[in-house]
Amino acid sequence: MKPHHVLPLEWSEARGIARQACARIFRDGGKPVDALVMFGIPKSRAMAADWSNVVDRVAEHLCTMRARRAA
């Protein structure tokens, strides 16, 4: 689910990076919560239950970080 305040190209790039990072954590035997911890995202059991939710949260976090840096 793409947030409305993010450019489509930026969202696509952020999702690609998030997928790649989460895939590496998964291959190393990690859990979705580990990905949230790695990116410094507050973990919640509901959001960390599924890898696709975690990928979206990480992508949104990456887009938010860029917006904060630009301001």
HELIX and SHEET records of a PDB file:
HELIX    1   1 PRO A    8  ARG A   27  1                                  20    
HELIX    2   2 PRO A   32  MET A   38  1                                   7    
HELIX    3   3 ARG A   45  ALA A   48  1                                   4    
HELIX    4   4 TRP A   51  ALA A   70  1                                  20    
END                                                                             
